[in-house]
Amino acid sequence: MTNEPERVLLAHGGGGRLQNQLIHDRILPRLRNDVLAEMADAAHLQLSSNAVCFTTDSYVVKPLFFRGGDIGKLAVCGTVNDLAVSGSRPVALSLALIIEEGFEFALLDRILQSIGAAAARNGVSIVTGDTKTVDHGSADGLFINTAGIGIRLPNVELGLSRIEVGDRILLSGSIGDHGMTIVSQREGISFESPLASDCAGLAEVTCTLFENVPGIKFMRDPTRGGLAATLNEVVEGSRRSVEIEEQALPVKPTVQAAAEMLGFDVLNAANEGKFVAIVSPAAAPEALRLCREHPLGRDAALIGTIVETRDVPLVELKTRIGGRRIVPMPYGRELPRIC
């Protein structure tokens, strides 16, 4: 009887006995559900609606483990959030693992355990998946691809074309937590008050908003590129300008200190547990109240307004000292491998 290897081999992706052992001994026990147990080439789902949302994403974050989460939790929450801000209730995910030869099974087990816990916490099932192995040095340990399906909520109409002058901008909580956590760990910098990623699934709070607030016109999670990228996408798609107030922005002091020390604009830093919503003026107070009643929205704030465009549509920040500055679309090279 041979000893079980402690690390992933190329043969674990070869379609034979070792791959079957990997799937049945390590993956299925941590993600088990009736649909996945069928082990079919495609999952058979019984959905209560003909209206669904579908999304896919890939995760290459470095490091794989970070304060507040890991690549597995990030993959589940990131896909859940893409469905949630699209006006749906997430129900099912696929999971594809691209594993580097030599990756320790102890680490893989931790990540699979995290995936299972995140899926349970967010009320979704992993219903299908795939595993592949690549040569040592080709994948930084592990890459993950997920796809997700959500049931479209009734009477939800979202779109940049619905945005009007006077609409309010709602941010569900503090910004920059994830991006500054990842960068500080890469740089080996510690702070008196530890940084932690905001990685979390948002479907519970977004579904509450959609079901109780009819004036929500647009919603997005400000991941790569942060709040700056999301607001510039709003400007580009609506052809209307955005005005935000620095005083209203929720930023944790440690996150702000990290951004300043490392030379980053916190507006560009990634988030993995926040959303931006554009809501009508009448709906804004109720949307804010409902957000603050949920643990993931305690720090929610109304941070700005959609305004008339004088010349070229832009995002403008009103500073604490009464000045103004333009917030451009981030170039994109500042924070690679962030998710």
C-alpha positions as CSV (number, residue, x, y, z in Angstrom):
1,M,0.0,0.0,0.0
2,T,1.5,3.3,-1.1
3,N,1.4,6.5,1.0
4,E,-0.9,9.2,-0.1
5,P,1.0,12.2,-1.5
6,E,1.1,15.4,0.5
7,R,1.1,17.6,-2.6
8,V,-0.8,17.8,-5.9
9,L,0.7,15.9,-8.8
10,L,0.1,16.5,-12.5
11,A,-1.6,13.2,-12.5
12,H,-4.3,14.6,-10.3
13,G,-5.6,16.4,-13.4
14,G,-5.1,13.5,-15.8
15,G,-8.7,12.0,-15.7
16,G,-7.7,8.8,-13.9
17,R,-7.6,7.2,-10.5
18,L,-5.8,10.1,-8.8
19,Q,-8.2,12.7,-10.1
20,N,-11.1,10.6,-8.9
21,Q,-9.5,10.4,-5.5
22,L,-9.0,14.1,-5.4
23,I,-12.7,14.7,-6.3
24,H,-14.3,12.1,-4.1
25,D,-11.9,12.3,-1.1
26,R,-11.3,16.0,-0.9
27,I,-13.8,18.1,-2.9
28,L,-17.2,16.4,-2.7
29,P,-17.1,15.9,1.2
30,R,-16.7,19.7,1.7
31,L,-19.2,20.8,-1.0
32,R,-21.7,18.0,-1.0
33,N,-25.3,18.5,-2.1
34,D,-27.8,16.3,-4.1
35,V,-27.2,18.1,-7.4
36,L,-23.4,17.9,-7.2
37,A,-23.5,14.3,-6.0
38,E,-24.9,13.3,-9.4
39,M,-21.5,14.0,-11.0
40,A,-23.1,14.8,-14.3
41,D,-21.5,16.8,-17.1
42,A,-24.0,19.5,-16.4
43,A,-26.1,20.3,-13.3
44,H,-29.9,19.8,-13.5
45,L,-31.5,22.7,-11.7
46,Q,-35.2,23.2,-10.9
47,L,-35.7,27.0,-10.9
48,S,-38.8,28.8,-9.7
49,S,-38.5,31.5,-12.4
50,N,-37.8,31.8,-16.1
51,A,-35.9,35.0,-15.4
52,V,-32.4,34.4,-14.3
53,C,-29.1,36.2,-14.0
54,F,-25.8,34.5,-15.0
55,T,-22.2,35.5,-14.3
56,T,-18.7,34.2,-14.3
57,D,-15.4,35.3,-12.8
58,S,-11.8,34.1,-12.2
59,Y,-9.7,34.6,-9.1
60,V,-5.9,34.9,-9.1
61,V,-5.4,36.8,-5.8
62,K,-2.0,36.9,-4.3
63,P,-1.5,35.9,-1.5
64,L,-4.0,33.0,-1.4
65,F,-4.6,33.6,2.3
66,F,-5.2,37.0,3.7
67,R,-6.6,38.6,6.9
68,G,-10.4,38.3,6.5
69,G,-10.5,35.6,3.9
70,D,-8.8,33.5,1.3
71,I,-9.1,32.8,-2.4
72,G,-11.9,30.3,-1.8
73,K,-14.1,32.6,0.2
74,L,-13.3,35.4,-2.2
75,A,-14.4,33.3,-5.2
76,V,-17.8,32.4,-3.6
77,C,-18.5,35.9,-2.3
78,G,-17.4,37.6,-5.5
79,T,-19.7,35.6,-7.7
80,V,-22.6,35.9,-5.2
81,N,-22.1,39.7,-5.2
82,D,-22.1,40.0,-9.0
83,L,-25.5,38.3,-9.0
84,A,-26.8,40.2,-6.0
85,V,-26.1,43.7,-7.4
86,S,-27.8,42.6,-10.6
87,G,-31.1,42.3,-8.9
88,S,-31.2,38.5,-8.3
89,R,-31.1,36.0,-5.5
90,P,-28.1,33.7,-6.0
91,V,-28.9,30.0,-6.0
92,A,-26.1,28.0,-7.6
93,L,-22.4,28.2,-8.5
94,S,-19.9,26.2,-10.5
95,L,-16.4,25.8,-9.3
96,A,-13.3,25.2,-11.5
97,L,-9.9,24.7,-9.8
98,I,-6.6,25.1,-11.7
99,I,-4.0,23.6,-9.3
100,E,-0.3,23.9,-9.7
101,E,1.8,20.7,-9.4
102,G,3.3,20.6,-5.9
103,F,0.5,22.5,-4.1
104,E,0.1,21.2,-0.6
105,F,-3.1,19.2,0.1
106,A,-3.3,20.7,3.6
107,L,-3.7,24.2,1.9
108,L,-6.1,22.9,-0.6
109,D,-8.2,21.3,2.1
110,R,-8.3,24.7,4.0
111,I,-9.5,26.5,0.9
112,L,-12.2,23.8,0.1
113,Q,-13.4,24.1,3.6
114,S,-13.6,27.8,3.3
115,I,-15.5,27.5,0.0
116,G,-18.0,25.2,1.6
117,A,-18.5,27.5,4.6
118,A,-18.9,30.6,2.4
119,A,-21.5,28.8,0.1
120,A,-23.5,27.7,3.1
121,R,-23.3,31.2,4.7
122,N,-24.6,32.7,1.4
123,G,-27.3,30.2,0.7
124,V,-25.9,28.9,-2.5
125,S,-24.9,25.4,-3.7
126,I,-21.8,24.4,-5.6
127,V,-23.6,22.2,-8.3
128,T,-20.9,21.5,-10.8
129,G,-17.2,22.0,-11.4
130,D,-13.9,21.0,-12.9
131,T,-10.3,20.4,-11.8
132,K,-7.2,20.8,-13.9
133,T,-3.5,20.6,-12.9
134,V,-0.6,22.6,-14.5
135,D,3.2,22.4,-14.3
136,H,5.0,23.7,-11.2
137,G,5.5,27.4,-11.6
138,S,2.5,28.0,-13.8
139,A,-0.2,29.1,-11.5
140,D,1.1,30.5,-8.2
141,G,-0.5,27.6,-6.4
142,L,-4.1,27.8,-7.3
143,F,-6.4,29.7,-9.7
144,I,-10.2,29.5,-9.4
145,N,-13.0,30.1,-11.8
146,T,-16.6,30.4,-10.7
147,A,-19.9,30.9,-12.5
148,G,-23.2,31.6,-10.9
149,I,-27.0,31.7,-11.5
150,G,-29.5,33.8,-9.6
151,I,-33.2,34.1,-9.8
152,R,-34.2,37.5,-10.9
153,L,-36.3,39.4,-8.3
154,P,-39.7,40.6,-9.5
155,N,-40.2,44.3,-10.3
156,V,-36.5,45.1,-10.3
157,E,-35.4,47.4,-13.1
158,L,-31.8,48.4,-13.1
159,G,-29.9,50.4,-15.7
160,L,-27.7,53.4,-16.3
161,S,-30.3,54.8,-18.6
162,R,-32.7,55.2,-15.6
163,I,-30.4,57.5,-13.7
164,E,-31.6,61.1,-13.4
165,V,-30.2,64.4,-12.0
166,G,-30.9,64.6,-8.3
167,D,-30.6,60.9,-7.6
168,R,-28.5,60.0,-4.5
169,I,-25.5,57.8,-4.3
170,L,-25.6,55.2,-1.5
171,L,-22.4,53.4,-0.4
172,S,-23.0,50.4,1.8
173,G,-19.9,50.8,4.0
174,S,-16.2,51.7,4.4
175,I,-14.0,51.6,1.3
176,G,-10.5,50.3,0.6
177,D,-10.4,47.5,3.2
178,H,-9.7,44.6,0.8
179,G,-7.2,46.4,-1.4
180,M,-5.1,47.8,1.5
181,T,-5.1,44.5,3.3
182,I,-3.7,42.7,0.3
183,V,-1.1,45.3,-0.5
184,S,0.0,45.6,3.2
185,Q,0.5,41.8,3.4
186,R,2.5,41.8,0.2
187,E,4.7,44.5,1.5
188,G,5.0,42.9,5.0
189,I,3.7,46.0,6.7
190,S,1.7,45.7,10.0
191,F,-0.3,48.3,11.7
192,E,-1.3,48.8,15.4
193,S,-4.9,48.2,14.3
194,P,-4.8,45.2,12.0
195,L,-6.3,45.6,8.5
196,A,-8.7,42.9,7.3
197,S,-10.5,42.4,4.0
198,D,-14.2,43.2,3.9
199,C,-14.8,39.9,1.8
200,A,-18.5,39.0,2.4
201,G,-21.6,38.0,0.4
202,L,-24.1,40.9,0.0
203,A,-27.2,39.1,-1.3
204,E,-29.1,39.2,2.0
205,V,-28.9,43.0,2.3
206,T,-29.4,43.7,-1.4
207,C,-32.5,41.4,-1.6
208,T,-33.9,43.3,1.4
209,L,-33.4,46.6,-0.4
210,F,-34.8,45.4,-3.7
211,E,-37.9,43.9,-2.0
212,N,-38.7,47.0,0.1
213,V,-37.3,50.1,-1.8
214,P,-38.8,50.7,-5.3
215,G,-36.5,53.6,-6.2
216,I,-33.3,51.7,-6.8
217,K,-32.0,52.5,-10.3
218,F,-28.5,51.0,-10.4
219,M,-26.2,48.9,-8.3
220,R,-22.7,47.6,-8.6
221,D,-19.9,46.2,-6.3
222,P,-16.8,48.4,-6.5
223,T,-14.1,45.7,-6.7
224,R,-11.0,46.3,-8.9
225,G,-10.6,50.0,-9.5
226,G,-12.6,50.7,-6.3
227,L,-15.2,53.5,-5.9
228,A,-13.5,55.7,-8.5
229,A,-13.9,53.1,-11.3
230,T,-17.5,52.4,-10.4
231,L,-18.5,56.1,-10.4
232,N,-16.7,56.7,-13.6
233,E,-18.6,53.9,-15.2
234,V,-21.8,55.5,-14.0
235,V,-20.7,58.8,-15.6
236,E,-19.8,57.1,-18.9
237,G,-23.0,55.1,-19.1
238,S,-25.5,57.7,-18.0
239,R,-23.7,60.8,-19.5
240,R,-24.4,62.6,-16.3
241,S,-21.9,63.9,-13.7
242,V,-21.4,62.7,-10.2
243,E,-20.5,64.9,-7.2
244,I,-19.4,63.2,-4.0
245,E,-18.4,64.6,-0.6
246,E,-15.1,63.6,1.0
247,Q,-16.6,64.3,4.4
248,A,-19.3,61.7,3.8
249,L,-17.0,58.9,2.7
250,P,-16.7,56.1,5.2
251,V,-13.0,55.2,5.5
252,K,-11.4,53.4,8.4
253,P,-8.5,55.3,9.9
254,T,-6.1,52.4,9.5
255,V,-7.1,52.0,5.9
256,Q,-6.5,55.7,5.2
257,A,-3.1,55.5,7.0
258,A,-2.1,52.5,4.9
259,A,-3.2,54.2,1.7
260,E,-1.1,57.3,2.5
261,M,1.9,55.3,3.6
262,L,1.9,53.1,0.5
263,G,1.1,55.9,-1.9
264,F,-2.5,54.8,-3.0
265,D,-5.7,56.8,-3.4
266,V,-8.2,55.0,-1.2
267,L,-10.9,55.8,-3.9
268,N,-9.0,53.4,-6.2
269,A,-8.6,50.6,-3.7
270,A,-10.6,47.3,-4.2
271,N,-13.6,46.3,-2.1
272,E,-15.0,42.8,-1.8
273,G,-18.0,43.3,0.5
274,K,-19.5,46.7,-0.5
275,F,-22.0,48.0,-3.1
276,V,-22.8,51.3,-4.6
277,A,-26.4,52.1,-5.4
278,I,-28.0,55.0,-7.3
279,V,-31.5,55.7,-5.7
280,S,-34.2,58.2,-6.2
281,P,-34.2,61.2,-3.7
282,A,-37.4,59.9,-2.2
283,A,-36.1,56.4,-1.7
284,A,-32.7,57.4,-0.3
285,P,-33.6,57.7,3.4
286,E,-35.3,54.3,3.6
287,A,-32.5,52.6,1.6
288,L,-30.0,54.0,4.0
289,R,-32.0,52.9,7.1
290,L,-32.4,49.3,5.8
291,C,-28.7,49.2,5.0
292,R,-27.7,50.3,8.5
293,E,-30.0,47.7,10.1
294,H,-27.9,44.9,8.6
295,P,-24.4,44.0,10.0
296,L,-22.8,44.4,6.6
297,G,-24.3,47.9,6.2
298,R,-23.7,49.5,9.6
299,D,-21.4,52.2,8.1
300,A,-23.6,52.9,5.0
301,A,-23.7,56.5,3.9
302,L,-25.2,58.8,1.3
303,I,-22.0,60.1,-0.3
304,G,-23.2,62.2,-3.2
305,T,-25.6,63.2,-5.9
306,I,-26.1,62.9,-9.7
307,V,-25.8,66.5,-11.0
308,E,-26.2,68.4,-14.3
309,T,-23.3,68.1,-16.7
310,R,-21.8,71.5,-17.5
311,D,-19.4,70.4,-20.2
312,V,-17.9,66.9,-20.1
313,P,-19.5,64.4,-17.7
314,L,-17.1,63.7,-14.8
315,V,-16.7,62.6,-11.2
316,E,-15.9,65.4,-8.8
317,L,-15.0,65.3,-5.2
318,K,-15.8,68.1,-2.8
319,T,-12.9,68.1,-0.3
320,R,-13.1,68.6,3.4
321,I,-11.6,72.1,3.1
322,G,-14.0,73.2,0.5
323,G,-12.1,72.6,-2.6
324,R,-12.9,70.3,-5.6
325,R,-10.9,67.7,-7.5
326,I,-11.7,65.5,-10.4
327,V,-11.7,61.8,-9.7
328,P,-10.4,60.0,-12.9
329,M,-10.9,56.5,-14.0
330,P,-7.9,54.5,-12.5
331,Y,-5.3,53.4,-15.0
332,G,-5.4,49.9,-13.6
333,R,-1.8,49.0,-12.9
334,E,-1.8,50.1,-9.2
335,L,-3.3,46.9,-7.6
336,P,-2.8,43.8,-9.8
337,R,-3.7,40.3,-8.5
338,I,-6.2,41.8,-6.0
339,C,-9.0,39.2,-6.6
